[in-house]
């Protein structure tokens, strides 16, 4: 700000520093610094196996069907009763790599029959069991 003194006609000298050129230089230096910084790649080095994986040693899945009248089929074979069901469950449970048991109850099958099959699997130690065909109940 230029102020005129009362006696002389000359303006006073400005004592404030002009910061505009300094800000311009700082911005140019900042842009140069950003451009010259290498891009950081966050990567984890892993030694991946080469070739095809070995075939799975898992036994094939077992399908247990429960019909509307309570009859039970083990891979399509009609079972005589609960004793035969438990014998098959024990065979599956005794395997070192248990086969998956796919339980497919009929829509009209009573819950007690489904619960009996699940209880037999639990008693014999079969742990890989799953209900399939749930889409029939989505109405």
Buried (B, 14 or more C-beta within 10 A) or exposed (E): EEEEEEEEEEEEEEEEEEEEEEEEEEEEEEEEEEEEEEEEEEEEEEEEEEEEEEEEEEEEEBBBBBBEEEEBBBEEEEBEEBEBBBEBBBEBBEEEEBBBBBBBBBEEBBEEBBEBBBEBBEEBEBEBBEEEEEEEEEE
